[in-house]
Amino acid sequence: MVDLIRRAPSFRRPHRSVAVMKHVIHTLLLAALLTAPCAAQAQAPASTPAADPAATYDSLTLRKQSLLRQESELADQLAETRRLYAADDYAGREALGNTIVRLESDLYAVRDALEALEDALAEVERELPVRPAVPETPATAEQGHALLTDNGYFRNNLPAEEYGLLEQAQSREAEAARMARTISENYRQLDALLQAYNALSTRTPQADSLYAEALTLADRNDRLAADLAAVWSEIFDTKTYAYNYVLDKCGAYDALAVQEQQMNDLRLLDAETRDDYMYADLVRYALQKQLLLGYERRLADLAALGEAADSLAGVPLPTEHIADFFLPPLDTREKMFYDLADATPVRPARYANVRQIPQVQIFPRGTIYRILLGAYFQPPAVSVFRSVAPLSQETKADRRTYYYAGGYASYEEAQAAAARLKKLGFRNPRIVAWQDGTYDAEPGATTTPKPGTPGKNQPEYRVEIRNASAEGLSRMVRDVIATRATGKEISRISDSATGEPVFVVGTFSNRTLAETVVGAIQEADPSLDVSLVTIP
């Protein structure tokens, strides 16, 4: 949970809706910091210093700095919570009273830890001839934050070859980030090109040029997404292996268990989103980057790398900007410029004889409706069509020539046109259709699905959350949802029977993933009533 907790921004001036849950966040954070197995040096008894007193002193000093920051944060939060408690008009006064008690307890715990660290530092200092300077955080930076991996902690805990690979992987993260941004930028340009192309009603040289440009850009993005997958896969595999190696070496089995659970959740989420977005590799990058950042925050805490932890805490998660990575599919297929036109009498008549009636245009994709006026073995006199235009014709395998009027995008439009033609004297105007190039003599009044929209053959699921406070879901619960159900919307509705607010997460096509989200929310806040609902 530490990676979720550290996502919360500074609470120097918190909003009231956040204040009630501060104590929960910081209680868990302190518990993780004070009991972390990898921070054993920071908590080692004074009587058993490490073999290298200088290294031990450096570690304890960093640990002290981290706890001093925690003490300052808790003191600020406690002061702000007391200020809110003093406001008589605040509805959550009782909850704030409980928060104050718990924040005070947390603050005492930090101060006790600081006192113990002071004793340990004093003991180590007696082993040193000269008090060393506080180690500085490496100057190397990537995307505005200190590199977690560029320090003695990882150099000392990893084999030289593995540390070299870790450094290479870290150095390539900027390359992967650039690729991801380029894909997003190209996507927006592609979307604009396709919108301009689809806005044209007739096929022109401009339309062909727009479509050629769109296809070129789409192909470039497909290749770039494949390149991102190759680069990022190597980075992700290298870094997760190195981090797990260090945690295992330190005996941090609880942290390893958390990461294993998160990796399983990631696999489920990846399967859930695989067909929902245009670039599965870009979505996978965003999800795995989020998971990796959680690993790094946890390691920074466990290893008492205070400045790295603070720096990582300020890094925005990729998935906080969903639109940049979770890109809906675009239909890049060539547009069918359908000859849509209403069949009406035209004066003077458009056709002098039946030979002037053009051949019907059959489109390889989509659905178009027309009105069948008649089928003849011998060409009829053009007058039988009562000056109606536009007309089209085709000769079928039965050697009869079929004559059609108009062109319509929907069955309802064709139905209205057939009724008008019947009033003009046509004995039996019938609706026919072509669906993806196939003739349908008796089409039904069914809605044609949009291109690229899959059929709904499998049930879907959503998570419903009841019994939330009047202020809504806590930040911790929202963080759990953001991590376990990345890309899923949270909406608020009212229970039809009671009128009570219900928060809805989803939908999900993967039941297992939805069940893990239910369990994670219940674990974060047992007071909530969380249920899984099947949508038939």
C-alpha positions as CSV (number, residue, x, y, z in Angstrom):
1,M,0.0,0.0,0.0
2,V,3.0,2.4,0.4
3,D,3.0,3.2,-3.3
4,L,-0.6,4.2,-3.1
5,I,-0.2,6.2,0.0
6,R,2.7,8.2,-1.3
7,R,0.6,9.4,-4.3
8,A,-1.3,11.8,-1.9
9,P,-0.1,15.4,-2.4
10,S,1.2,17.6,0.4
11,F,-1.4,18.2,3.0
12,R,-0.1,21.6,4.1
13,R,-3.5,23.1,3.3
14,P,-5.8,20.2,2.8
15,H,-9.4,20.3,1.6
16,R,-11.9,19.3,4.3
17,S,-12.9,16.3,2.3
18,V,-9.3,15.0,2.5
19,A,-8.6,15.9,6.1
20,V,-10.8,13.1,7.6
21,M,-8.7,10.4,6.1
22,K,-5.2,11.8,6.8
23,H,-4.7,9.8,9.9
24,V,-5.3,6.5,8.0
25,I,-2.8,7.4,5.3
26,H,-0.1,8.4,7.7
27,T,-0.7,5.6,10.1
28,L,-0.1,3.1,7.3
29,L,2.9,5.1,6.0
30,L,4.6,5.2,9.4
31,A,3.9,1.5,9.9
32,A,5.6,0.7,6.6
33,L,8.5,3.0,7.4
34,L,9.1,1.9,11.0
35,T,8.8,-1.9,10.3
36,A,10.4,-2.1,6.8
37,P,12.8,-5.2,6.7
38,C,15.2,-3.4,4.3
39,A,15.7,-0.6,6.7
40,A,17.3,-2.9,9.2
41,Q,20.4,-0.7,9.4
42,A,18.3,2.3,10.4
43,Q,16.8,0.3,13.2
44,A,19.8,-1.8,14.3
45,P,20.5,-1.9,18.0
46,A,23.3,0.4,19.1
47,S,25.3,-2.5,20.4
48,T,25.6,-4.1,17.0
49,P,26.9,-1.5,14.5
50,A,27.6,-2.5,10.9
51,A,31.1,-3.5,9.8
52,D,31.5,-0.2,8.0
53,P,30.6,2.6,10.6
54,A,30.7,5.4,8.0
55,A,28.1,3.6,5.8
56,T,25.9,2.9,8.8
57,Y,26.1,6.5,9.8
58,D,25.1,7.7,6.3
59,S,22.1,5.3,6.4
60,L,21.0,6.4,9.8
61,T,21.4,10.1,8.9
62,L,19.2,9.7,5.8
63,R,16.7,7.8,7.9
64,K,16.7,10.7,10.4
65,Q,16.1,13.2,7.7
66,S,13.1,11.2,6.4
67,L,11.6,11.0,9.9
68,L,12.1,14.7,10.5
69,R,10.1,15.4,7.4
70,Q,7.4,13.0,8.6
71,E,7.3,14.8,11.9
72,S,6.9,18.2,10.2
73,E,4.1,16.9,8.0
74,L,2.2,15.3,10.9
75,A,2.6,18.5,13.0
76,D,1.1,20.6,10.1
77,Q,-1.7,18.2,9.6
78,L,-2.5,18.1,13.3
79,A,-2.6,21.9,13.4
80,E,-4.9,22.1,10.4
81,T,-7.2,19.4,11.7
82,R,-7.5,21.2,15.1
83,R,-8.4,24.4,13.2
84,L,-11.1,22.5,11.3
85,Y,-12.3,21.0,14.5
86,A,-12.7,24.5,16.0
87,A,-15.1,25.5,13.3
88,D,-18.6,24.9,14.8
89,D,-20.3,24.8,11.5
90,Y,-18.3,21.8,10.2
91,A,-20.5,18.7,9.9
92,G,-17.6,16.2,10.4
93,R,-16.5,17.6,13.8
94,E,-16.8,14.2,15.6
95,A,-14.8,12.4,12.9
96,L,-12.2,15.2,13.1
97,G,-11.9,14.6,16.9
98,N,-11.0,11.0,16.3
99,T,-8.6,12.1,13.6
100,I,-6.8,14.4,16.1
101,V,-6.4,11.6,18.6
102,R,-4.8,9.3,15.9
103,L,-2.6,12.0,14.5
104,E,-1.3,12.8,17.9
105,S,-0.5,9.0,18.4
106,D,1.3,9.0,15.0
107,L,3.3,12.0,15.9
108,Y,4.4,10.5,19.2
109,A,5.4,7.3,17.3
110,V,7.6,9.3,15.0
111,R,9.2,11.2,17.8
112,D,9.9,7.9,19.6
113,A,11.6,6.6,16.5
114,L,13.7,9.8,16.2
115,E,14.8,9.4,19.8
116,A,15.9,5.8,19.1
117,L,17.8,7.0,16.0
118,E,19.6,9.7,18.0
119,D,20.8,7.0,20.4
120,A,21.9,4.8,17.4
121,L,23.7,7.7,15.8
122,A,25.5,8.6,19.0
123,E,26.7,5.0,19.3
124,V,28.0,5.0,15.7
125,E,29.7,8.3,16.2
126,R,31.8,6.9,19.0
127,E,33.2,4.4,16.4
128,L,34.2,7.2,14.0
129,P,37.4,9.3,14.4
130,V,35.7,12.2,12.6
131,R,32.0,13.0,12.1
132,P,31.3,12.5,8.4
133,A,29.4,14.9,6.2
134,V,25.8,14.1,5.3
135,P,25.9,12.2,2.0
136,E,24.5,14.1,-0.9
137,T,21.8,12.8,-3.3
138,P,23.4,12.1,-6.7
139,A,23.0,15.0,-9.2
140,T,21.8,12.7,-12.0
141,A,18.2,13.3,-12.8
142,E,15.6,12.1,-15.3
143,Q,12.3,13.8,-15.9
144,G,13.0,16.2,-13.1
145,H,13.5,13.7,-10.2
146,A,16.5,12.1,-8.7
147,L,17.4,8.7,-9.9
148,L,16.6,6.1,-7.4
149,T,19.1,3.6,-8.7
150,D,22.2,5.9,-8.8
151,N,23.5,5.3,-5.3
152,G,25.6,3.0,-3.1
153,Y,22.6,1.1,-1.9
154,F,22.0,-0.6,-5.2
155,R,25.6,-0.8,-6.1
156,N,26.3,-2.7,-2.9
157,N,23.2,-5.0,-3.0
158,L,23.3,-6.1,-6.7
159,P,26.0,-8.1,-8.6
160,A,28.1,-5.8,-10.8
161,E,26.6,-7.2,-14.0
162,E,23.0,-6.8,-12.8
163,Y,23.7,-3.2,-11.6
164,G,25.2,-2.4,-15.0
165,L,22.0,-3.7,-16.6
166,L,19.9,-1.7,-14.2
167,E,21.8,1.5,-15.0
168,Q,21.2,0.9,-18.7
169,A,17.5,0.3,-18.2
170,Q,17.2,3.5,-16.2
171,S,19.0,5.5,-18.9
172,R,16.5,4.2,-21.5
173,E,13.4,5.3,-19.6
174,A,13.5,8.7,-21.1
175,E,13.6,7.1,-24.6
176,A,10.5,5.1,-23.8
177,A,8.7,8.2,-22.4
178,R,9.5,10.1,-25.6
179,M,8.1,7.2,-27.8
180,A,4.9,7.2,-25.7
181,R,4.5,10.9,-26.1
182,T,5.1,10.7,-29.8
183,I,2.5,8.0,-30.2
184,S,-0.1,10.2,-28.3
185,E,0.8,13.2,-30.4
186,N,0.5,11.3,-33.7
187,Y,-2.8,9.8,-32.5
188,R,-4.3,13.3,-32.1
189,Q,-3.1,14.3,-35.5
190,L,-4.4,11.1,-37.0
191,D,-7.8,11.7,-35.4
192,A,-7.9,15.2,-36.9
193,L,-7.1,13.9,-40.3
194,L,-9.7,11.2,-40.2
195,Q,-12.4,13.7,-39.0
196,A,-11.6,16.0,-41.9
197,Y,-11.6,13.0,-44.3
198,N,-14.9,11.7,-43.0
199,A,-16.5,15.1,-43.1
200,L,-16.3,15.1,-47.0
201,S,-19.4,13.9,-48.7
202,T,-17.9,13.1,-52.1
203,R,-14.7,11.5,-53.2
204,T,-12.3,14.1,-54.5
205,P,-8.5,14.4,-54.9
206,Q,-8.5,16.2,-51.5
207,A,-10.2,13.2,-49.9
208,D,-7.7,10.8,-51.4
209,S,-4.8,13.0,-50.2
210,L,-6.2,13.2,-46.7
211,Y,-6.7,9.4,-46.6
212,A,-3.2,8.7,-47.9
213,E,-1.7,11.0,-45.2
214,A,-3.8,9.3,-42.5
215,L,-2.7,5.8,-43.6
216,T,1.0,6.9,-43.5
217,L,0.6,8.3,-40.0
218,A,-1.3,5.2,-38.8
219,D,1.4,2.9,-40.1
220,R,4.1,5.1,-38.5
221,N,2.3,4.9,-35.2
222,D,1.9,1.1,-35.4
223,R,5.6,0.7,-36.0
224,L,6.4,3.1,-33.2
225,A,4.1,1.2,-30.8
226,A,5.9,-2.0,-31.6
227,D,9.3,-0.3,-31.0
228,L,8.0,1.0,-27.6
229,A,6.9,-2.5,-26.7
230,A,10.4,-3.9,-27.4
231,V,12.3,-1.1,-25.5
232,W,9.9,-0.9,-22.5
233,S,9.7,-4.7,-22.1
234,E,13.5,-4.8,-21.6
235,I,13.4,-1.9,-19.2
236,F,10.5,-3.3,-17.2
237,D,11.9,-6.9,-17.0
238,T,15.4,-5.6,-15.9
239,K,14.2,-3.2,-13.3
240,T,11.6,-5.5,-11.7
241,Y,14.2,-8.3,-11.5
242,A,16.7,-6.0,-9.9
243,Y,14.2,-4.6,-7.4
244,N,12.9,-8.1,-6.5
245,Y,16.5,-9.3,-6.1
246,V,17.3,-6.6,-3.6
247,L,14.0,-7.1,-1.6
248,D,14.7,-10.8,-1.5
249,K,18.3,-10.2,-0.3
250,C,17.0,-7.9,2.4
251,G,14.4,-10.4,3.5
252,A,11.6,-8.0,2.7
253,Y,9.1,-10.8,2.0
254,D,6.1,-8.7,2.8
255,A,7.0,-6.2,0.2
256,L,7.7,-9.0,-2.3
257,A,4.2,-10.4,-1.6
258,V,2.7,-7.0,-2.2
259,Q,4.5,-6.7,-5.5
260,E,3.5,-10.2,-6.6
261,Q,-0.1,-9.4,-5.9
262,Q,0.2,-6.2,-7.9
263,M,1.8,-8.0,-10.8
264,N,-1.1,-10.4,-10.9
265,D,-3.6,-7.5,-10.8
266,L,-1.6,-5.9,-13.7
267,R,-1.9,-9.1,-15.8
268,L,-5.7,-9.1,-15.3
269,L,-5.9,-5.4,-16.1
270,D,-3.8,-5.9,-19.2
271,A,-6.2,-8.6,-20.4
272,E,-9.2,-6.4,-19.5
273,T,-8.0,-3.5,-21.6
274,R,-6.3,-5.4,-24.5
275,D,-9.2,-4.8,-27.0
276,D,-10.5,-1.6,-25.7
277,Y,-7.9,0.8,-26.9
278,M,-6.0,1.5,-30.1
279,Y,-2.5,0.8,-28.9
280,A,-2.3,-2.1,-26.4
281,D,1.5,-1.6,-26.1
282,L,0.9,2.0,-25.1
283,V,-1.6,1.0,-22.5
284,R,0.7,-1.7,-21.2
285,Y,3.5,0.9,-20.9
286,A,1.3,3.2,-18.8
287,L,0.1,0.3,-16.5
288,Q,3.6,-1.1,-16.0
289,K,5.1,2.4,-15.5
290,Q,2.6,2.9,-12.7
291,L,3.5,-0.4,-11.1
292,L,7.2,0.3,-11.5
293,L,6.9,3.7,-9.9
294,G,5.2,2.1,-7.0
295,Y,8.1,-0.4,-6.6
296,E,10.5,2.5,-6.6
297,R,8.7,4.5,-4.0
298,R,8.5,1.4,-1.8
299,L,12.2,0.7,-2.2
300,A,13.1,4.4,-1.5
301,D,11.1,4.2,1.7
302,L,12.5,0.8,2.8
303,A,16.1,1.7,2.0
304,A,15.7,5.1,3.8
305,L,16.7,7.0,0.7
306,G,14.8,10.0,1.9
307,E,15.5,12.5,-0.9
308,A,14.8,9.9,-3.6
309,A,11.6,9.0,-1.9
310,D,10.5,12.6,-1.7
311,S,11.4,13.2,-5.3
312,L,9.6,10.1,-6.5
313,A,6.5,11.1,-4.5
314,G,6.2,14.2,-6.7
315,V,6.3,12.2,-10.0
316,P,2.8,12.2,-11.6
317,L,1.6,8.7,-12.6
318,P,1.3,8.3,-16.4
319,T,-2.3,7.1,-15.9
320,E,-3.3,10.4,-14.2
321,H,-3.7,11.6,-17.8
322,I,-5.8,8.8,-19.2
323,A,-6.4,10.4,-22.6
324,D,-2.6,10.5,-23.3
325,F,-2.3,6.7,-23.1
326,F,-5.7,5.0,-23.2
327,L,-6.6,6.0,-26.7
328,P,-10.0,4.8,-28.2
329,P,-9.8,2.9,-31.5
330,L,-10.0,5.0,-34.7
331,D,-11.5,3.6,-37.8
332,T,-8.8,3.9,-40.4
333,R,-10.6,2.0,-43.1
334,E,-11.3,3.8,-46.3
335,K,-14.6,5.8,-46.2
336,M,-17.4,4.6,-48.4
337,F,-18.8,7.6,-50.2
338,Y,-22.3,6.3,-50.4
339,D,-24.7,7.7,-53.1
340,L,-27.3,8.7,-50.5
341,A,-30.2,10.5,-52.1
342,D,-34.0,10.6,-51.6
343,A,-36.1,9.3,-54.5
344,T,-38.5,12.0,-55.7
345,P,-40.1,13.0,-59.0
346,V,-37.9,15.3,-61.1
347,R,-39.1,17.7,-63.8
348,P,-38.0,17.5,-66.5
349,A,-37.3,13.8,-66.2
350,R,-33.7,12.9,-65.7
351,Y,-33.7,9.7,-67.8
352,A,-34.9,9.7,-71.5
353,N,-34.7,5.9,-71.7
354,V,-33.7,3.0,-69.4
355,R,-30.2,2.8,-70.9
356,Q,-29.4,6.1,-69.2
357,I,-30.1,4.6,-65.8
358,P,-26.6,3.9,-64.2
359,Q,-25.5,0.6,-62.7
360,V,-26.0,0.3,-59.0
361,Q,-22.9,1.0,-56.9
362,I,-22.1,-1.8,-54.5
363,F,-19.9,-0.9,-51.5
364,P,-17.7,-3.4,-49.9
365,R,-18.3,-2.1,-46.4
366,G,-21.3,-0.7,-44.4
367,T,-25.0,-0.8,-45.1
368,I,-27.1,1.1,-47.6
369,Y,-30.8,0.8,-48.2
370,R,-32.6,1.3,-51.5
371,I,-36.2,0.9,-52.8
372,L,-36.7,-1.9,-55.3
373,L,-39.3,-0.7,-57.9
374,G,-39.4,-3.8,-60.1
375,A,-37.5,-6.6,-61.8
376,Y,-38.0,-7.2,-65.6
377,F,-36.8,-9.8,-68.2
378,Q,-37.2,-7.1,-70.9
379,P,-36.3,-3.4,-70.4
380,P,-39.5,-1.5,-69.6
381,A,-40.4,1.9,-70.9
382,V,-38.8,4.6,-68.8
383,S,-42.2,6.2,-68.1
384,V,-43.1,3.4,-65.7
385,F,-40.7,5.0,-63.2
386,R,-42.8,8.3,-63.1
387,S,-39.8,10.6,-63.5
388,V,-38.4,9.5,-60.1
389,A,-34.7,10.0,-59.6
390,P,-32.1,8.9,-58.8
391,L,-32.4,5.4,-60.2
392,S,-30.0,2.6,-60.5
393,Q,-30.1,-0.9,-62.1
394,E,-28.3,-4.3,-62.1
395,T,-28.9,-7.6,-63.9
396,K,-28.8,-10.6,-61.6
397,A,-28.1,-14.3,-62.3
398,D,-31.8,-14.9,-62.9
399,R,-31.3,-12.7,-66.1
400,R,-33.8,-10.1,-64.8
401,T,-32.9,-6.5,-64.5
402,Y,-33.6,-4.9,-61.1
403,Y,-34.4,-1.2,-60.8
404,Y,-33.8,0.7,-57.5
405,A,-34.7,4.2,-56.4
406,G,-32.7,6.4,-53.9
407,G,-30.1,5.5,-51.3
408,Y,-30.7,5.6,-47.5
409,A,-28.5,5.3,-44.5
410,S,-31.2,3.8,-42.3
411,Y,-34.1,1.4,-42.6
412,E,-36.5,4.0,-41.2
413,E,-35.6,6.5,-43.9
414,A,-36.1,3.9,-46.5
415,Q,-39.4,2.9,-45.0
416,A,-40.7,6.5,-45.2
417,A,-39.5,6.8,-48.8
418,A,-41.3,3.5,-49.8
419,A,-44.5,4.9,-48.3
420,R,-44.2,8.1,-50.4
421,L,-43.5,6.1,-53.6
422,K,-46.5,4.0,-53.0
423,K,-48.6,7.1,-52.9
424,L,-47.1,8.1,-56.3
425,G,-48.6,4.9,-57.8
426,F,-45.9,2.3,-57.4
427,R,-47.7,-0.9,-56.7
428,N,-45.1,-2.6,-54.5
429,P,-42.0,-0.6,-53.6
430,R,-39.8,-2.8,-51.4
431,I,-36.9,-2.0,-49.2
432,V,-33.7,-3.9,-50.0
433,A,-30.2,-3.4,-48.6
434,W,-26.5,-4.2,-49.2
435,Q,-24.6,-5.1,-46.1
436,D,-20.8,-5.2,-46.5
437,G,-21.4,-5.8,-50.2
438,T,-23.9,-8.6,-49.8
439,Y,-27.5,-8.1,-51.1
440,D,-30.3,-8.5,-48.6
441,A,-33.8,-8.8,-50.2
442,E,-35.6,-8.5,-46.8
443,P,-33.7,-6.4,-44.4
444,G,-35.1,-5.9,-40.9
445,A,-35.4,-2.7,-38.8
446,T,-32.2,-3.4,-37.0
447,T,-29.6,-1.0,-35.9
448,T,-26.3,-1.3,-37.8
449,P,-23.4,-1.4,-35.4
450,K,-20.7,1.2,-35.9
451,P,-17.5,0.0,-37.6
452,G,-15.1,-1.5,-35.2
453,T,-17.7,-1.9,-32.4
454,P,-17.6,-5.5,-31.1
455,G,-20.7,-7.4,-30.3
456,K,-21.7,-7.8,-26.7
457,N,-21.6,-11.6,-26.3
458,Q,-20.2,-11.8,-22.8
459,P,-21.6,-10.4,-19.6
460,E,-20.0,-7.3,-18.1
461,Y,-19.6,-6.3,-14.5
462,R,-19.4,-3.2,-12.3
463,V,-18.5,-2.5,-8.7
464,E,-21.0,-0.7,-6.5
465,I,-20.0,1.1,-3.4
466,R,-22.5,2.0,-0.7
467,N,-22.3,3.4,2.8
468,A,-19.7,6.1,1.9
469,S,-19.6,9.3,3.9
470,A,-21.4,12.4,2.8
471,E,-18.1,13.8,1.5
472,G,-17.7,10.9,-0.9
473,L,-15.0,8.3,-1.3
474,S,-11.8,8.8,0.6
475,R,-8.5,9.5,-1.2
476,M,-7.2,6.1,-0.1
477,V,-10.2,4.3,-1.8
478,R,-9.8,6.4,-4.9
479,D,-6.1,5.6,-5.0
480,V,-6.9,1.9,-4.7
481,I,-9.4,2.2,-7.6
482,A,-6.9,4.2,-9.7
483,T,-4.2,1.4,-9.2
484,R,-6.4,-1.7,-9.4
485,A,-8.8,-0.4,-12.0
486,T,-6.8,2.0,-14.1
487,G,-8.9,3.7,-16.8
488,K,-12.2,2.8,-15.2
489,E,-14.6,5.6,-14.5
490,I,-16.1,6.4,-11.1
491,S,-19.6,7.7,-11.3
492,R,-22.2,8.6,-8.6
493,I,-25.8,7.6,-8.8
494,S,-28.7,7.3,-6.4
495,D,-30.2,4.1,-5.1
496,S,-33.7,3.8,-6.7
497,A,-35.2,2.4,-3.5
498,T,-33.5,4.4,-0.8
499,G,-32.2,7.5,-2.5
500,E,-28.8,6.9,-0.9
501,P,-25.7,7.7,-3.0
502,V,-24.0,4.7,-4.8
503,F,-20.6,5.0,-6.4
504,V,-20.1,2.8,-9.5
505,V,-16.8,1.7,-10.9
506,G,-16.5,0.1,-14.3
507,T,-17.6,-1.6,-16.4
508,F,-15.4,-4.7,-16.5
509,S,-15.4,-7.6,-18.9
510,N,-13.1,-9.6,-16.7
511,R,-14.9,-10.9,-13.6
512,T,-11.7,-11.9,-11.8
513,L,-10.3,-8.3,-12.1
514,A,-13.6,-6.9,-10.8
515,E,-13.4,-9.2,-7.8
516,T,-9.9,-8.1,-7.0
517,V,-11.1,-4.5,-7.1
518,V,-13.9,-5.3,-4.7
519,G,-11.5,-7.0,-2.3
520,A,-9.0,-4.2,-2.4
521,I,-11.6,-1.5,-1.7
522,Q,-13.0,-3.6,1.3
523,E,-9.5,-3.9,2.6
524,A,-8.8,-0.2,2.3
525,D,-12.1,0.8,4.1
526,P,-14.0,-2.1,5.8
527,S,-16.9,0.3,6.6
528,L,-17.9,0.4,2.9
529,D,-20.6,-1.9,1.5
530,V,-18.9,-3.1,-1.8
531,S,-20.6,-5.5,-4.2
532,L,-20.1,-6.9,-7.7
533,V,-23.0,-6.5,-10.0
534,T,-23.4,-8.5,-13.3
535,I,-24.7,-6.5,-16.3
536,P,-26.5,-8.9,-18.6
